[in-house]
Amino acid sequence: MDCADDAFHTNGDLTWTAGEAAVATGDDAFHADGALLVEGGSIAVSACYEGLEGCTVTLTGGQVDITASDDGANAAGDNAADCCITITGGQLTVDAGGDCLDSNGDLVMSGGTVYLSGPENGADFALDYDGSATITGGTFIGLGMNGMAQNFGDSSTQGAILVTVDSQSAGSQVSVTDEAGNVLASWEAPKAYSAVVIRCTGLQQGGSYTVTAGSSSAQITLDSLVYGSGMQPGGMGGRGQRP
């Protein structure tokens, strides 16, 4: 589909269960006034204003790749208390000119794999939520500039690390390793960045880890499950910043 306006649009709910979609649009790729649910299949959005938009946006399976000039996924509605982005499975990759995940309410992740690359101008970030953000499972790497960096909240039950680093270029490798040198998660950055949020299996409270971002390296001890909180101005030159 190559569209000037929304590729998929409903005034109610929208569910994508299976199949393949290749979308380029001048507005939203998938828009629902109500609930937007992706359960499986493959969605490739090469150009859009916003990729997935609904009062609630839920990903339970499938593979979704989004390149957006604004938000990758946006949960918005008349009542912010009803808005939520929920990820329980699947794989989501976002390259956004705005926020990669933007919820006017809450954000919840319990599974799946998420790779986010936010804008290089510092006006937005990989995460943006007005309510709470909770992570209880899955693998998450979010990159962007540190001016608007946000981490997951204290209600999370799995380790999550936010660090700011010296500005790094596109193509640099981001990774987290444990004390034994085992790589727990890694991703090659699509764009320049100076802030990193990582959550993956193996992050335990009390453990020591190394977050490497291009030429910068931060030594982290997880005194609490959530390490580093936004918004955080300035870089830290390879040192961790505590909540």
C-alpha positions in Angstrom: 0.0 0.0 0.0 1.3 3.5 -1.0 -1.1 6.0 0.5 -1.4 9.8 1.0 -3.6 9.3 4.1 -4.0 6.4 6.6 -3.3 3.0 5.2 -5.6 1.2 7.6 -8.2 3.3 9.5 -11.2 2.4 11.7 -13.3 4.5 14.0 -13.6 1.4 16.2 -11.1 -1.4 16.9 -8.5 -2.9 14.6 -6.9 -6.3 14.8 -4.0 -7.6 12.7 -3.8 -11.4 13.2 -1.6 -12.7 10.4 -0.3 -12.1 6.9 2.1 -9.6 5.5 1.7 -5.8 5.0 4.1 -3.4 3.3 3.1 0.2 3.8 4.2 3.6 2.8 1.9 6.5 3.8 1.8 10.2 4.4 -0.1 9.8 7.6 -0.7 6.8 9.9 0.0 3.2 8.8 -2.5 1.7 11.3 -5.0 3.9 13.0 -7.9 2.9 15.3 -10.0 5.2 17.4 -10.4 2.4 19.8 -8.1 -0.6 20.4 -5.3 -1.5 18.0 -4.0 -5.1 18.4 -1.2 -6.9 16.5 -1.2 -10.6 17.1 1.1 -12.0 14.4 2.2 -11.8 10.8 4.6 -9.3 9.4 4.2 -5.5 9.1 6.8 -3.4 7.3 6.2 0.4 7.3 8.9 2.1 5.2 7.4 5.6 5.6 4.6 7.2 7.7 3.7 10.0 10.1 2.8 7.6 12.9 3.1 3.8 12.6 0.6 2.4 15.1 -2.0 4.6 16.7 -5.0 3.8 18.9 -6.4 4.6 22.3 -4.7 1.3 23.2 -1.9 -0.3 21.2 -1.1 -3.9 22.0 1.5 -6.2 20.5 1.3 -9.9 21.3 3.1 -11.4 18.4 4.4 -11.0 14.9 7.2 -8.8 13.5 6.7 -5.1 13.1 9.3 -2.7 11.5 8.4 1.0 11.5 10.1 4.1 10.0 8.1 7.1 11.2 8.6 10.9 10.8 6.8 11.3 14.2 5.9 8.5 16.7 6.4 4.9 16.0 3.5 3.8 18.3 1.1 6.3 19.9 -1.6 5.6 22.5 -3.9 8.6 22.5 -7.5 9.3 23.2 -10.0 11.6 24.9 -9.2 10.1 28.3 -5.5 9.6 29.1 -6.4 7.1 31.8 -7.7 4.8 29.2 -4.6 5.0 27.0 -1.9 2.3 27.1 0.8 0.6 25.1 1.2 -3.1 26.0 3.8 -5.4 24.6 3.6 -9.1 25.6 5.4 -10.8 22.6 6.6 -10.4 19.0 9.4 -8.2 17.8 9.1 -4.4 17.3 11.8 -2.3 15.6 11.2 1.5 15.3 13.2 4.3 13.7 11.3 7.5 14.6 11.6 11.2 14.1 9.5 11.7 17.2 9.0 9.3 20.2 9.3 5.7 19.4 6.7 4.6 21.9 4.4 7.5 23.1 1.6 6.8 25.5 -0.7 9.5 26.9 -1.3 7.0 29.7 0.7 3.9 30.7 3.2 1.6 29.1 3.5 -2.1 30.0 6.0 -4.7 28.6 6.0 -8.3 29.8 7.6 -10.1 26.8 8.8 -9.8 23.2 11.8 -8.0 21.8 11.9 -4.2 21.2 14.6 -2.1 19.4 14.0 1.7 19.3 16.0 4.5 17.7 14.7 7.9 18.6 15.5 11.3 16.9 18.9 12.9 16.8 17.6 16.4 17.8 16.9 15.6 21.5 13.3 16.8 21.4 11.9 13.3 21.8 13.2 9.9 22.9 12.6 6.2 22.6 10.1 6.2 25.5 7.5 8.9 26.3 4.7 8.2 28.8 2.5 10.4 30.9 1.3 7.7 33.3 3.6 4.8 34.5 5.9 2.5 32.6 6.4 -1.1 33.9 8.6 -3.8 32.5 8.3 -7.4 33.8 10.0 -9.3 30.9 11.3 -9.3 27.4 14.3 -7.6 25.7 14.3 -3.9 25.3 17.0 -1.5 23.8 16.0 2.1 23.4 18.4 4.8 22.0 18.2 8.5 21.6 19.5 11.9 22.8 19.6 12.4 26.5 17.6 15.7 26.7 14.2 13.8 27.1 15.4 10.4 28.2 13.0 8.3 30.3 13.5 4.9 31.9 10.9 2.4 33.2 9.3 3.1 36.6 9.9 1.6 40.0 6.9 -0.8 39.7 9.0 -2.9 37.3 10.0 -6.4 38.4 12.9 -6.8 36.0 16.2 -4.9 35.8 16.3 -1.8 33.5 19.3 0.5 33.0 19.3 4.0 31.7 22.7 5.6 31.1 23.8 8.7 29.2 27.0 8.6 27.3 29.2 10.7 25.1 27.5 11.3 21.7 27.9 8.1 19.6 27.5 7.7 15.9 25.2 5.5 13.8 26.6 2.1 13.3 28.2 1.8 16.7 27.4 -1.2 18.8 25.4 -1.1 22.0 25.6 -4.0 24.5 25.4 -5.0 28.1 27.7 -7.7 29.6 27.7 -9.4 33.0 30.7 -9.8 35.3 31.9 -12.9 33.4 31.9 -11.0 30.1 28.8 -12.7 28.7 26.9 -10.5 26.3 23.3 -10.3 27.5 21.9 -8.1 24.7 23.3 -6.1 21.8 22.2 -3.9 18.9 23.8 -1.8 16.2 22.6 1.8 16.4 20.8 3.0 13.3 21.3 6.7 14.2 23.4 8.9 16.5 22.5 8.8 20.2 23.6 9.8 23.7 21.3 7.9 26.0 20.6 4.1 26.3 17.9 2.2 28.0 18.4 -1.6 28.2 16.4 -4.4 29.8 17.2 -8.1 29.1 17.3 -11.5 30.8 20.2 -11.7 33.2 19.9 -8.3 34.9 19.6 -9.1 38.6 19.4 -6.7 41.5 22.8 -6.5 43.2 24.7 -7.6 40.0 27.4 -5.7 38.2 27.2 -5.0 34.5 29.0 -3.1 31.8 27.0 -1.1 29.3 29.1 -0.3 26.2 27.9 2.2 23.7 30.4 2.8 20.9 33.5 4.4 22.5 31.8 4.9 25.9 31.6 2.3 28.6 29.6 2.5 31.9 30.1 0.2 34.9 26.8 -0.4 36.6 25.8 -2.0 39.9 22.1 -2.6 40.1 21.5 -1.5 43.7 17.8 -1.3 42.7 16.1 -3.0 39.7 15.6 0.4 37.9 18.9 2.2 37.4 18.8 5.8 36.2 15.8 8.0 35.8 14.9 10.7 33.3 14.8 13.4 32.4 18.6 13.6 32.6 20.5 16.6 31.2 24.2 16.2 30.1 26.4 13.2 29.5 28.2 11.1 32.1 31.3 10.1 30.2 31.1 6.4 31.0 29.8 6.6 34.6 26.4 5.4 35.8 23.8 7.9 37.2 21.7 6.6 40.0 18.0 7.2 40.4 
